[in-house]
Amino acid sequence: MTTQAVKIEWMKAPVRPGSGPGQPARPRSAAAQEMAERLAGGILDRATLHRILATTDADELEVIRHAAEQTLLQHCGDTVRLRGLIEFSNRCVLDCHYCGIRRSNKAVDRYALELDEIVETAQWCAQKGYGSIVLQSGERRDAKFVQLVTDAIQAIKAGTRTPELPDGVGITLCVGEQSPETYARWYEAGAHRYLLRMESSLPSLFAALHPPEQSYASRVACLRSLKDIGYQVGTGVMIGLPGQSLDDLVDDVLFFQELGVDMIGMGPYIPHEQAVLPGNPAILDVDTRLQLSLKMIAATRLLLRDVNIAATTALQALSETGREQGLRYGANVIMPQVTPPRVRRMYTLYDGKPCLDDNAEQCATCLEGRIHSVGRRVLRNGWGDSAHYLKRNAV
């Protein structure tokens, strides 16, 4: 589909249906028509991004959603990339104020999977055709942990090679801030994607979310180090945080652009009863946080076009169809839960996390149905790398 064809589709985004059978369709609102013209003209300045996040006009919102979906289809295709999520340990040395597995939470049972179980879970993903996995855990930097991750990467690579995946599954790491030497060691072992969320690109809000020993500058330095080493780099933010403004969220989207990230993993802020932020601040209602999250996906897709964006589990925590809605607003990655069910309830970063009792097979069947329900198809036996990364690394 050509760029011009996409522009024409935006201008012809659907009008709203009538209020009952036989009722004529209503024309779009003036706000929706103006937004369609802005997007067709490629106007994605700060004012337009702010307006995308602020709108409550149903017609305008549908124009935005439709444009984001068309942008995704043009730049990334119609496949949804699967990342089997293995939460291999909830032991953490950090004390982030919002997190259910933070160091000071004495109510959580701690666990760490053995190497064999991590590898077996990854092998199941390869047999299922997922193509990629995510190794996620609480943050540690001790030598034993670094060695475990190294061993896991190497064993997974060796144990998941198939005719369809001759180099084994793609591996994304999500294990926090580490030294450049550790990042390089894991990259050499075979990991090639890394997700390190900022939670907020605003230094003052970052500070409100973390204790003083955690530094905004250190987080940004890690992201730059990962990019220099050669990883596909991902980050993300929480949406609907107490004290967060629409301008802050616009800054987050522009931060993604400035840093040149390849992957985005962001979702609504959902509190954990054992990890409330200091002062127990007021929280936006569920529908507002959900809609704001969907608009952030759309705004990011419209601006960055060819990055990978996840429809996160947290969306489904707020709405049964949250992940499907995320796909329709421009997301193209889903992370099926494959953590062994016996430990899954011990890895809850927020309250109300879905899929805690389903086994991996049930999650696979459920998510495939959700993907097909919005007219998309599953990418099988492929890493599903970011088109943005492939372009910036083209020889």
C-alpha positions as CSV (number, residue, x, y, z in Angstrom):
1,M,0.0,0.0,0.0
2,T,1.4,3.4,-1.0
3,T,1.7,6.3,1.3
4,Q,-0.8,8.2,-0.9
5,A,-3.2,5.3,-0.6
6,V,-3.0,5.5,3.2
7,K,-3.6,9.2,3.1
8,I,-6.7,8.7,1.0
9,E,-8.0,6.1,3.5
10,W,-7.4,8.5,6.4
11,M,-9.5,11.1,4.6
12,K,-12.2,8.5,4.1
13,A,-12.2,7.1,7.6
14,P,-15.6,5.7,8.4
15,V,-18.5,8.0,9.4
16,R,-20.4,7.1,12.5
17,P,-23.5,4.8,12.1
18,G,-27.0,6.0,12.7
19,S,-28.7,5.6,16.1
20,G,-30.9,2.7,15.0
21,P,-32.0,0.4,12.1
22,G,-32.6,2.3,9.0
23,Q,-31.1,5.5,10.4
24,P,-28.7,7.3,8.0
25,A,-25.0,7.5,9.0
26,R,-24.1,10.7,10.7
27,P,-21.3,12.8,9.2
28,R,-18.0,13.0,11.1
29,S,-17.6,15.9,13.6
30,A,-15.7,19.0,12.6
31,A,-12.9,17.9,15.0
32,A,-12.7,14.6,13.3
33,Q,-12.5,16.1,9.9
34,E,-9.8,18.5,11.0
35,M,-7.8,15.6,12.6
36,A,-8.1,13.6,9.4
37,E,-6.7,16.4,7.4
38,R,-3.8,16.9,9.8
39,L,-2.8,13.3,9.7
40,A,-3.3,13.1,5.9
41,G,-0.9,16.1,5.7
42,G,1.7,14.4,7.9
43,I,1.3,16.9,10.7
44,L,2.5,15.2,13.9
45,D,3.9,18.1,15.8
46,R,3.6,18.5,19.6
47,A,0.2,20.2,19.4
48,T,-1.2,17.3,17.3
49,L,0.2,14.7,19.7
50,H,-1.4,16.6,22.6
51,R,-4.7,16.7,20.9
52,I,-4.6,13.0,20.1
53,L,-4.2,12.3,23.8
54,A,-6.8,14.9,24.9
55,T,-9.7,14.1,22.6
56,T,-12.9,12.5,23.9
57,D,-14.7,13.1,20.6
58,A,-15.8,9.6,19.4
59,D,-15.5,10.5,15.7
60,E,-12.1,12.1,16.1
61,L,-10.9,9.1,18.1
62,E,-12.0,6.7,15.3
63,V,-10.1,8.8,12.8
64,I,-7.0,8.5,15.0
65,R,-7.4,4.8,15.6
66,H,-8.0,4.1,11.9
67,A,-4.9,6.1,10.9
68,A,-2.7,4.3,13.4
69,E,-3.9,1.0,12.2
70,Q,-3.3,1.9,8.6
71,T,0.2,3.1,9.5
72,L,0.9,-0.2,11.2
73,L,-0.2,-2.2,8.2
74,Q,1.8,-0.1,5.8
75,H,5.1,-0.1,7.8
76,C,5.0,-3.4,9.7
77,G,2.4,-5.6,8.0
78,D,-0.6,-7.5,9.5
79,T,1.3,-10.1,11.6
80,V,1.3,-10.0,15.3
81,R,4.7,-11.1,16.7
82,L,4.6,-13.4,19.8
83,R,7.1,-13.3,22.6
84,G,6.7,-16.2,25.1
85,L,7.1,-14.5,28.5
86,I,9.2,-16.5,31.0
87,E,9.2,-14.7,34.4
88,F,12.1,-16.8,35.8
89,S,12.6,-15.0,39.2
90,N,10.9,-12.5,41.4
91,R,14.0,-11.8,43.6
92,C,14.8,-8.1,43.3
93,V,17.4,-5.8,44.9
94,L,15.4,-2.6,44.1
95,D,12.6,-0.9,45.9
96,C,10.5,0.8,43.2
97,H,7.5,2.4,44.9
98,Y,4.9,1.0,42.5
99,C,6.1,-2.6,42.2
100,G,4.6,-5.7,43.8
101,I,7.9,-7.6,43.9
102,R,10.0,-4.7,45.3
103,R,12.7,-5.6,47.8
104,S,10.8,-4.4,50.9
105,N,7.6,-6.4,50.2
106,K,7.9,-9.1,52.8
107,A,4.5,-10.6,51.9
108,V,5.6,-12.1,48.5
109,D,7.1,-15.6,48.3
110,R,10.3,-15.5,46.4
111,Y,11.4,-17.9,43.7
112,A,13.9,-18.6,41.0
113,L,13.4,-21.2,38.3
114,E,16.2,-23.7,37.7
115,L,18.1,-23.5,34.4
116,D,16.5,-26.7,33.1
117,E,13.0,-25.4,33.6
118,I,13.8,-22.1,31.9
119,V,15.2,-24.0,28.9
120,E,12.3,-26.5,28.7
121,T,9.8,-23.6,28.8
122,A,11.7,-21.9,25.9
123,Q,11.7,-25.2,24.0
124,W,7.9,-25.4,24.3
125,C,7.7,-21.9,22.8
126,A,9.9,-23.0,19.9
127,Q,7.7,-26.1,19.3
128,K,4.6,-23.9,19.4
129,G,6.1,-21.7,16.6
130,Y,6.4,-18.5,18.8
131,G,9.8,-17.7,17.4
132,S,10.8,-15.4,20.3
133,I,10.8,-15.4,24.1
134,V,11.3,-12.8,26.8
135,L,13.4,-13.6,29.9
136,Q,12.1,-11.3,32.6
137,S,13.0,-11.2,36.3
138,G,13.4,-8.9,39.3
139,E,16.7,-6.9,39.1
140,R,19.9,-8.4,40.4
141,R,23.6,-7.8,39.4
142,D,25.5,-10.4,41.4
143,A,27.8,-12.8,39.7
144,K,25.6,-15.9,40.2
145,F,22.6,-14.1,38.5
146,V,24.8,-12.9,35.6
147,Q,26.1,-16.4,35.0
148,L,22.5,-17.9,35.2
149,V,21.3,-15.5,32.5
150,T,24.4,-16.2,30.4
151,D,23.9,-20.0,30.7
152,A,20.2,-19.7,30.0
153,I,20.8,-17.7,26.8
154,Q,23.4,-20.2,25.5
155,A,21.3,-23.3,26.4
156,I,18.1,-21.8,24.9
157,K,19.9,-21.0,21.7
158,A,21.3,-24.5,21.5
159,G,18.1,-26.2,22.5
160,T,15.6,-24.4,20.3
161,R,17.2,-24.8,16.8
162,T,14.7,-26.3,14.4
163,P,14.5,-26.4,10.6
164,E,12.2,-23.3,10.8
165,L,14.4,-21.6,13.4
166,P,18.0,-22.6,12.5
167,D,19.4,-20.0,14.9
168,G,17.0,-20.9,17.7
169,V,14.4,-18.5,19.2
170,G,15.0,-14.8,19.4
171,I,15.7,-13.7,22.9
172,T,14.6,-10.5,24.6
173,L,16.0,-9.7,28.0
174,C,14.1,-7.6,30.6
175,V,16.3,-7.8,33.7
176,G,17.0,-4.2,34.5
177,E,20.1,-2.0,34.8
178,Q,23.4,-3.8,34.4
179,S,27.0,-2.8,33.6
180,P,28.0,-2.4,29.9
181,E,30.3,-5.4,30.3
182,T,27.3,-7.6,31.4
183,Y,25.2,-6.3,28.6
184,A,28.0,-7.1,26.1
185,R,28.4,-10.6,27.6
186,W,24.7,-11.4,27.2
187,Y,24.7,-10.1,23.7
188,E,27.7,-12.2,22.8
189,A,25.9,-15.2,24.3
190,G,23.0,-14.7,21.9
191,A,20.4,-12.3,23.3
192,H,19.6,-9.5,20.8
193,R,16.8,-7.5,22.2
194,Y,16.6,-5.7,25.5
195,L,13.6,-4.0,27.2
196,L,14.4,-1.4,29.9
197,R,11.4,0.7,30.7
198,M,11.8,4.3,31.9
199,E,8.3,4.4,33.5
200,S,8.5,8.1,32.9
201,S,10.8,10.2,30.8
202,L,10.2,13.2,33.2
203,P,13.1,13.3,35.7
204,S,10.9,14.6,38.6
205,L,8.2,11.9,38.0
206,F,10.9,9.2,37.7
207,A,12.2,10.3,41.0
208,A,8.7,10.1,42.6
209,L,8.5,6.5,41.4
210,H,11.8,5.3,42.7
211,P,14.0,5.6,45.9
212,P,16.9,8.0,45.8
213,E,19.5,5.3,44.9
214,Q,17.9,4.8,41.5
215,S,19.0,7.4,39.0
216,Y,17.3,8.8,35.9
217,A,20.7,9.5,34.4
218,S,21.8,5.9,35.0
219,R,18.7,4.5,33.3
220,V,19.2,6.7,30.2
221,A,22.9,5.7,30.1
222,C,22.0,2.0,30.2
223,L,19.6,2.5,27.2
224,R,22.4,4.3,25.2
225,S,24.9,1.6,26.2
226,L,22.5,-1.2,24.9
227,K,22.1,0.6,21.6
228,D,25.8,1.0,21.2
229,I,26.4,-2.7,21.8
230,G,24.0,-3.6,19.1
231,Y,20.8,-4.6,20.8
232,Q,17.3,-3.9,19.6
233,V,16.4,-1.5,22.3
234,G,13.0,-1.1,24.0
235,T,11.7,1.1,26.6
236,G,8.3,2.3,27.8
237,V,6.3,4.2,30.4
238,M,3.3,3.8,32.7
239,I,0.2,5.8,31.6
240,G,-2.1,7.5,34.1
241,L,0.3,7.9,36.9
242,P,-0.6,10.2,39.7
243,G,0.7,13.7,38.9
244,Q,1.2,12.9,35.3
245,S,0.0,15.4,32.7
246,L,-0.8,15.1,29.0
247,D,2.2,17.2,28.3
248,D,4.3,14.7,30.2
249,L,3.0,11.9,28.0
250,V,3.7,13.9,24.9
251,D,7.3,14.2,26.2
252,D,7.4,10.5,26.6
253,V,6.5,9.9,23.0
254,L,9.1,12.5,21.9
255,F,11.6,10.8,24.2
256,F,11.1,7.5,22.3
257,Q,11.8,9.4,19.1
258,E,14.8,11.2,20.4
259,L,16.4,8.0,21.7
260,G,15.6,6.2,18.5
261,V,14.2,3.1,20.2
262,D,13.1,0.0,18.3
263,M,10.5,-1.4,20.7
264,I,7.9,0.1,23.0
265,G,6.3,-1.7,26.0
266,M,3.9,0.6,27.8
267,G,0.6,0.3,29.6
268,P,-1.8,1.7,32.1
269,Y,-0.7,2.4,35.7
270,I,-2.3,-0.2,38.0
271,P,-1.5,-0.1,41.7
272,H,-0.5,-3.0,43.8
273,E,-1.9,-3.1,47.3
274,Q,1.5,-3.8,48.8
275,A,3.3,-1.2,46.7
276,V,1.3,2.0,46.8
277,L,3.1,5.2,45.9
278,P,4.0,7.5,48.8
279,G,0.9,9.5,50.1
280,N,-1.6,7.1,48.5
281,P,-2.4,9.6,45.7
282,A,-5.6,9.7,43.7
283,I,-5.7,7.5,40.6
284,L,-7.6,8.1,37.4
285,D,-10.6,5.9,36.8
286,V,-10.2,2.6,34.9
287,D,-11.8,3.8,31.6
288,T,-9.8,7.0,31.5
289,R,-6.5,5.0,32.0
290,L,-7.5,2.5,29.4
291,Q,-8.5,5.1,26.8
292,L,-5.4,7.1,27.5
293,S,-3.2,4.0,27.0
294,L,-4.9,3.3,23.7
295,K,-4.3,6.9,22.5
296,M,-0.7,6.6,23.6
297,I,-0.3,3.5,21.4
298,A,-1.9,5.4,18.5
299,A,0.2,8.5,19.0
300,T,3.4,6.5,19.2
301,R,2.5,4.4,16.1
302,L,1.7,7.5,14.1
303,L,4.9,9.3,15.0
304,L,7.4,6.4,14.9
305,R,5.6,4.2,12.3
306,D,7.9,1.1,12.1
307,V,8.8,0.3,15.7
308,N,7.4,-2.7,17.5
309,I,4.7,-1.8,20.1
310,A,3.3,-4.3,22.6
311,A,-0.4,-4.8,23.4
312,T,0.4,-5.4,27.1
313,T,-1.2,-7.7,29.6
314,A,-2.0,-4.6,31.7
315,L,-4.5,-3.5,29.0
316,Q,-6.4,-6.8,29.6
317,A,-6.3,-6.2,33.3
318,L,-8.5,-3.1,32.8
319,S,-10.7,-4.6,30.0
320,E,-11.4,-8.1,28.9
321,T,-10.8,-6.9,25.3
322,G,-7.9,-4.6,26.2
323,R,-5.2,-6.4,24.2
324,E,-7.5,-6.6,21.1
325,Q,-8.1,-2.9,21.4
326,G,-4.4,-2.3,21.7
327,L,-3.9,-4.2,18.4
328,R,-6.5,-2.1,16.7
329,Y,-4.8,1.1,17.9
330,G,-1.5,0.2,16.4
331,A,0.2,-2.5,18.5
332,N,1.9,-5.5,16.8
333,V,3.4,-7.6,19.6
334,I,1.8,-9.8,22.2
335,M,3.6,-11.7,25.0
336,P,1.8,-15.0,25.8
337,Q,2.3,-16.1,29.4
338,V,4.4,-19.2,29.6
339,T,5.7,-18.9,33.2
340,P,5.0,-22.1,35.0
341,P,1.6,-21.7,36.7
342,R,3.0,-22.9,40.1
343,V,5.0,-19.7,40.5
344,R,3.0,-17.3,38.3
345,R,1.1,-15.7,41.2
346,M,4.4,-14.8,42.8
347,Y,5.2,-12.5,39.9
348,T,2.5,-9.8,40.2
349,L,3.8,-6.3,39.6
350,Y,0.2,-4.9,39.9
351,D,-3.1,-6.1,41.2
352,G,-5.6,-7.9,38.9
353,K,-3.0,-9.4,36.5
354,P,-4.9,-11.8,34.1
355,C,-4.0,-15.3,33.0
356,L,-2.6,-16.4,36.4
357,D,-4.3,-19.8,36.3
358,D,-4.2,-20.7,32.6
359,N,-1.5,-23.0,31.4
360,A,0.7,-22.1,28.5
361,E,-1.5,-24.1,26.0
362,Q,-4.6,-22.3,27.2
363,C,-2.9,-18.9,26.9
364,A,-1.8,-19.8,23.3
365,T,-5.2,-20.7,22.2
366,C,-6.9,-17.7,23.8
367,L,-4.4,-15.2,22.4
368,E,-4.6,-16.6,18.9
369,G,-8.4,-16.2,19.0
370,R,-8.0,-12.6,20.2
371,I,-5.6,-11.8,17.3
372,H,-7.8,-13.3,14.7
373,S,-10.8,-11.5,16.0
374,V,-9.3,-8.2,14.9
375,G,-8.4,-9.4,11.4
376,R,-4.7,-10.0,12.1
377,R,-2.6,-13.1,11.9
378,V,0.1,-14.7,14.0
379,L,3.7,-14.7,12.9
380,R,5.0,-18.2,13.2
381,N,8.6,-19.4,13.4
382,G,10.0,-15.9,13.0
383,W,11.9,-13.6,15.3
384,G,9.6,-10.7,14.4
385,D,12.4,-8.1,14.7
386,S,11.6,-4.4,14.7
387,A,11.5,-2.9,11.2
388,H,13.0,0.2,12.6
389,Y,16.0,-1.7,13.9
390,L,16.4,-3.5,10.5
391,K,16.4,-0.2,8.7
392,R,18.8,1.6,10.9
393,N,21.2,-1.4,10.7
394,A,20.9,-2.0,7.0
395,V,24.3,-2.3,5.3
